[in-house]
Amino acid sequence: MNEETEVIIVGGGPVGLMLAAELRLGGVSTVVLERADAPAGHPRALGLHARTLEQLALRGLQEPFLATGVRVPSWHFGFLRERLDLTRLDSPYPFMLAFPQDRTEAILEQRALELGARVLRGVAVTGLTQDADGVRVSVDGGPDRRAAWVVGADGAGSTVRRSAGIGFPGTDADTYAYLGDVRADAPPVPGYGVQNEKGALIVAPVPGGLLRFTGYDPEHQDAGRRELTLDELREITTRIGGADFGLRDPAWLSRFGNATRVAARYREGRVLLAGDAAHMHFPAGGVGLNLGLQDAMNLGWKLADVVSGWAGDDLLDTYHDERHPWAEDVAEHTLAQTALITATSPTGQALRRLLGRLIDRLPDLSLVLARRLAGLDVHYGKEGELAGSRVAEAGDALLDGRPAELVVEGRPVMVRPDGYVGSLIG
């Protein structure tokens, strides 16, 4: 096949754009096809956890995030009142950074464009076919496009995943949450959250003077995907939180379910998956975007090496082997958090109180859960071995100023147990 480009990425969200930048570091010609004509006007995800910030630092990208993001020193697990202490994390970034997804997307798009990727908006992919030499992508209202490889970063309803025949096993939604980005004349105190026999409500700041009110309402589970109204949001907050907080001027009202699925495989021939196309789950703990960005970091250098001829395409099988288990892990702990968030019965409330007391009295339990949310437990080798472990564990020098000279450009480096860190190229 006479390819138009070496790699087509379907989906121009943060994951697709991060992957495009990684591929360009490897010298791979890359085109991003995005269905939407323009970026979303509201942020979906609001948080970046420690491991994601570490990986952004390896590319010298951390400063735009740290400069304006809000550092949150403690975070919730399943809306429990007893917060997890993130300051104990063994990371240069012992916090959760409150940072809206639309600004993350803007930073990563600028990065991808500066490195030479092409980002085409208003291009809806409708299907694809592949053979041993490449992939042909069908586009609504336009000519087919061709590439040697295609990556689906096109969300939970991924056209790429379906067209490639990759299964998406898991569970359907049986619980629905509400979300409203609104203004409030009588806002609650910062860090406000409540969970009781009437439901759950947590409030977080959103750029532009807005507040995000989100949680679980047991009285409106039959509403499913029906549109949420401002009057309904006021009624929910009054019933659960005891006040309507003077809610007005909604910028975004939505409902979402707890459908939880992980792709059966992350690769089918010359087609790969990343981000929500590979996994979906309830957004408990704010880990979804982080999981996808870490997919992009794992896949980027591998696909670049394969395209450039530095490695055989069996290297791409390690992408599934390494990332799939951690998507399953996130699926498990978000389901567990969902059970805690929706535990409004007397027995559920008792369980929450018991677990909360354990977190409060057992600092090590708090740390275990904090590391899980932060992604610091992720490793690809055997426990206790440097190979496959986080850079923070394998060589602190890489997180102490050395990235600027060694890994920002995506070069391979050698890290030895004796502390030696050096470039393998040039």
C-alpha positions in Angstrom: 0.0 0.0 0.0 1.2 3.5 -0.8 0.6 5.1 2.6 -0.4 8.7 3.0 1.2 8.7 6.4 3.0 6.2 8.7 0.5 6.4 11.5 -3.1 7.6 11.7 -4.5 8.3 15.2 -8.3 8.4 15.3 -9.3 10.8 18.1 -7.9 14.2 19.0 -8.4 14.2 22.7 -5.5 14.3 25.2 -4.5 10.7 24.7 -4.4 10.9 20.9 -2.5 14.2 21.0 0.0 12.9 23.6 0.6 9.8 21.4 1.0 12.0 18.3 3.7 14.0 20.1 5.5 10.8 21.2 5.5 9.4 17.6 6.9 12.7 16.2 9.8 12.5 18.7 10.6 9.2 17.0 10.5 10.8 13.6 7.2 9.1 12.6 4.9 10.9 10.2 1.6 11.2 12.1 -2.0 12.4 11.3 -4.7 12.9 13.9 -8.3 12.6 12.7 -10.8 14.2 15.1 -14.6 14.0 14.5 -15.4 17.2 16.3 -15.0 20.5 14.5 -13.5 22.2 17.6 -12.3 21.2 21.1 -15.0 20.7 23.7 -16.1 23.8 25.5 -16.1 22.3 28.9 -13.6 20.2 30.9 -14.5 16.5 31.4 -11.7 15.3 33.7 -10.3 17.6 36.3 -7.2 15.9 37.8 -3.7 14.7 37.0 -2.1 12.3 39.5 1.5 11.8 40.5 2.6 9.2 38.0 1.1 11.2 35.1 3.0 14.3 36.2 6.2 12.2 36.4 5.8 11.1 32.9 5.0 14.7 31.7 8.2 15.7 33.4 10.2 13.2 31.4 9.2 15.3 28.4 9.7 18.7 30.0 6.0 19.3 29.9 5.3 19.7 33.6 5.7 23.4 34.0 2.6 24.6 32.2 0.5 22.3 34.3 2.2 23.1 37.6 2.2 26.9 37.0 -1.6 27.2 37.0 -2.9 23.9 38.4 -4.1 23.6 42.0 -2.2 21.2 44.2 -4.6 19.0 46.2 -2.7 17.4 49.2 -5.4 14.9 50.0 -8.0 13.0 48.0 -11.0 10.8 48.5 -11.5 7.1 48.0 -15.2 6.3 47.3 -16.3 9.7 48.7 -15.2 8.5 52.2 -15.0 11.4 54.7 -11.5 10.3 55.7 -9.2 11.6 53.0 -6.0 9.9 51.7 -2.8 11.8 52.5 -1.1 12.3 49.2 1.8 14.2 50.7 3.3 10.8 51.8 3.7 9.6 48.2 7.2 8.8 47.1 7.1 11.1 44.1 8.3 14.6 43.3 4.6 15.4 42.9 3.0 14.3 46.1 -0.5 15.7 45.3 -3.3 15.5 42.9 -3.2 18.5 40.5 -6.5 20.0 39.7 -6.3 20.9 36.1 -9.1 20.9 33.5 -9.0 18.5 30.6 -9.7 21.1 28.0 -6.5 22.9 29.0 -4.6 19.7 29.1 -5.8 19.1 25.5 -4.7 22.5 24.4 -1.2 22.1 25.8 -0.8 18.7 24.2 -2.2 19.8 20.9 0.3 22.7 20.8 3.1 20.2 21.6 2.0 17.8 18.8 1.8 20.6 16.3 5.1 22.0 17.2 6.7 18.6 16.7 5.2 18.3 13.2 2.0 16.2 13.7 -1.0 17.1 11.6 -4.3 17.5 13.4 -7.4 17.4 11.2 -10.7 18.3 12.8 -14.2 17.7 11.5 -13.1 14.3 10.1 -15.4 11.4 11.1 -13.9 7.9 10.7 -16.6 5.4 9.8 -14.6 2.2 9.5 -11.4 0.6 8.4 -9.9 -2.4 6.7 -6.4 -3.8 6.9 -4.0 -6.2 5.2 -0.5 -7.3 5.8 0.9 -4.0 4.4 -1.3 -1.3 5.9 -4.7 0.1 6.9 -7.3 1.9 4.9 -9.5 4.2 6.9 -13.0 5.2 5.6 -14.1 8.8 6.3 -17.6 10.2 6.2 -18.0 12.4 3.2 -14.4 12.2 2.1 -11.8 9.9 0.4 -10.3 7.0 2.2 -7.0 7.6 4.0 -4.1 5.2 4.2 -1.5 4.5 6.8 0.9 1.7 7.8 -0.6 1.7 11.3 -3.8 3.0 12.9 -4.4 3.8 16.6 -7.9 4.2 18.0 -8.1 6.8 20.6 -11.7 7.6 19.8 -13.4 7.0 23.1 -15.5 4.3 24.7 -17.7 4.0 21.6 -14.6 3.5 19.4 -15.3 3.0 15.7 -11.7 1.7 15.4 -12.2 -1.0 18.0 -15.5 -2.2 16.5 -14.1 -2.2 12.9 -11.0 -4.1 14.0 -13.3 -6.8 15.6 -11.8 -6.3 19.1 -14.2 -7.4 21.9 -15.1 -5.1 24.8 -16.1 -7.4 27.6 -17.3 -6.1 30.9 -20.5 -4.9 32.7 -23.3 -2.6 31.6 -24.3 0.4 33.6 -26.5 -0.2 36.6 -25.8 3.0 38.4 -26.0 6.6 37.2 -24.5 9.8 38.5 -25.3 13.4 37.9 -23.0 16.3 37.0 -23.5 20.0 36.7 -21.0 22.8 36.0 -22.8 25.8 37.3 -22.4 29.1 39.2 -23.4 29.3 42.8 -24.5 32.4 44.7 -24.0 30.6 48.1 -21.2 28.1 47.4 -20.1 25.5 49.9 -16.8 25.6 51.6 -13.8 24.5 49.5 -13.3 20.7 49.5 -17.0 20.2 50.3 -18.4 16.6 50.0 -21.1 14.6 51.7 -22.4 11.0 51.5 -25.4 9.9 53.6 -28.5 7.8 53.4 -29.9 10.3 50.8 -27.0 10.0 48.3 -23.7 11.6 47.6 -22.5 15.0 46.6 -19.0 16.4 46.0 -18.1 19.9 44.8 -15.0 20.9 42.9 -13.9 24.2 41.3 -14.0 24.6 37.5 -12.3 27.4 35.5 -14.3 30.5 34.8 -15.8 30.8 38.2 -17.9 27.6 37.9 -18.3 24.8 40.4 -18.8 21.2 39.5 -21.6 19.5 41.6 -21.5 15.7 41.0 -22.5 12.6 42.8 -25.0 9.8 43.2 -28.8 10.3 43.7 -30.7 7.0 44.5 -34.1 8.6 43.8 -33.4 9.3 40.1 -31.8 6.1 39.0 -34.6 5.4 36.6 -33.7 8.6 34.8 -30.7 6.8 33.2 -29.4 8.9 30.4 -32.3 11.4 30.5 -31.1 15.0 30.4 -30.4 16.6 33.8 -32.1 19.9 34.4 -31.0 22.8 36.6 -34.2 22.5 38.7 -33.5 18.8 39.3 -29.9 19.6 40.3 -31.1 22.1 42.8 -33.6 19.5 44.2 -30.8 16.9 44.5 -28.3 19.2 46.2 -31.0 20.4 48.7 -32.1 16.9 49.5 -28.5 15.4 49.9 -26.5 18.5 51.0 -29.3 20.5 52.7 -29.1 23.6 50.5 -29.4 24.5 46.8 -26.3 26.8 47.1 -27.9 29.4 44.8 -27.2 27.3 41.7 -27.7 29.2 38.4 -26.3 29.6 34.8 -25.4 26.0 34.0 -22.6 25.5 31.5 -22.9 21.8 31.4 -25.4 19.3 32.8 -25.0 15.6 32.3 -25.5 12.1 33.6 -23.1 9.2 33.3 -23.2 5.5 34.2 -20.8 3.0 35.7 -20.4 0.7 32.6 -17.0 -0.9 33.1 -15.2 -2.6 30.2 -11.6 -3.4 29.1 -10.8 -4.3 25.5 -10.0 -8.0 25.0 -6.8 -7.1 23.3 -5.0 -3.8 22.6 -3.7 -4.8 19.2 -5.3 -6.5 16.1 -2.7 -6.6 13.3 -1.8 -3.1 12.4 -4.5 -1.6 14.6 -4.0 -0.6 18.2 -6.1 1.0 21.0 -5.4 3.6 23.6 -7.3 5.5 26.2 -11.1 5.2 26.6 -11.2 3.1 23.4 -9.3 0.4 25.4 -11.1 0.8 28.7 -14.1 2.5 30.3 -15.2 2.8 33.9 -16.9 5.0 36.5 -14.8 8.2 37.0 -14.3 7.5 40.7 -11.0 8.9 42.0 -10.3 10.9 38.8 -8.0 8.3 37.3 -9.4 7.8 33.7 -7.5 10.5 31.8 -4.3 9.5 33.7 -4.7 5.8 32.6 -5.0 6.9 29.0 -2.0 9.3 29.0 0.1 6.5 30.4 -1.1 4.3 27.6 0.2 6.9 25.1 3.6 7.0 26.8 3.9 3.2 26.8 2.8 2.9 23.2 4.5 5.9 21.6 8.2 4.8 21.7 7.3 1.2 20.8 5.3 2.1 17.7 7.9 4.6 16.7 10.7 2.0 16.9 8.6 -0.5 14.9 7.8 2.0 12.2 11.4 3.2 12.0 12.7 -0.4 11.8 14.5 -0.4 15.1 12.4 -3.2 16.4 10.2 -6.0 15.1 6.4 -5.6 15.4 6.3 -8.2 18.2 7.5 -5.3 20.4 3.9 -4.0 20.1 2.6 -7.1 21.8 4.3 -5.9 25.0 2.0 -2.9 24.9 -1.0 -5.1 25.6 0.9 -7.3 28.1 2.0 -4.3 30.1 -1.0 -2.0 30.0 -4.0 -4.4 30.0 -3.4 -5.6 33.5 -3.4 -2.1 34.9 -6.7 -1.2 33.1 -8.2 -4.3 34.8 -6.8 -3.0 38.1 -8.4 0.4 37.6 -11.7 -1.2 36.6 -11.6 -3.2 39.8 -10.9 -0.3 42.2 -13.4 2.0 40.5 -16.1 -0.6 40.8 -15.2 -0.9 44.5 -15.4 2.9 44.9 -18.8 2.9 43.1 -20.0 0.4 45.7 -18.9 2.8 48.5 -20.3 5.9 46.8 -23.7 4.2 46.4 -23.8 2.6 49.9 -26.8 4.5 51.3 -28.5 1.7 53.2 -27.8 1.3 56.9 -25.5 -1.7 56.2 -23.7 0.4 53.5 -23.3 3.3 55.9 -21.8 0.9 58.5 -19.3 -0.4 56.0 -18.3 3.2 55.1 -17.8 4.1 58.8 -15.7 1.0 59.4 -13.5 1.5 56.4 -13.1 5.2 57.2 -11.9 4.4 60.7 -9.4 1.9 59.3 -8.0 4.5 56.9 -7.8 7.0 59.8 -6.1 4.6 62.2 -3.9 2.7 59.7 -1.6 5.2 57.8 -0.2 2.4 55.8 -3.7 1.5 54.4 -4.2 5.1 53.5 -0.8 5.1 51.7 -1.7 1.9 49.8 -4.9 3.4 48.5 -3.2 6.7 47.7 -0.5 4.9 45.7 -3.2 3.1 43.8 -5.0 6.2 42.8 -1.7 8.0 42.0 -0.6 5.1 39.7 2.7 4.7 41.6 2.3 0.9 41.9 2.3 0.4 38.2 5.3 -1.7 37.1 6.0 -3.9 34.1 8.7 -6.2 35.4 9.0 -8.4 38.4 8.5 -6.9 41.9 11.8 -5.6 43.3 13.6 -5.5 39.9 14.7 -2.2 38.3 13.6 -3.2 34.8 10.0 -2.2 34.3 9.8 0.0 37.3 9.1 3.7 37.6 11.9 6.1 36.7 11.5 7.5 40.3 12.6 4.1 41.6 15.1 3.2 38.9 17.1 6.4 38.8 16.3 9.6 40.7 18.6 11.6 38.5 16.1 11.4 35.7 13.6 13.3 37.8 16.2 15.8 39.2 17.1 17.9 36.3 18.5 15.3 33.9 15.3 14.9 31.7 16.1 18.2 30.1 19.3 16.8 28.6 18.5 13.2 28.2 14.9 12.2 27.7 12.9 15.2 26.7 13.6 14.3 23.0 12.6 10.7 23.6 16.1 9.3 23.4 16.9 5.9 25.0 19.0 6.1 28.1 20.9 3.7 30.3 20.2 3.6 34.0 22.5 1.4 36.2 22.0 0.4 39.8 25.2 2.2 40.6 23.5 5.5 39.8 25.0 6.0 36.3 22.6 7.6 33.8 23.7 8.2 30.3 22.4 8.6 26.7 22.7 5.7 24.4 22.6 7.9 21.3 24.8 10.9 20.6 
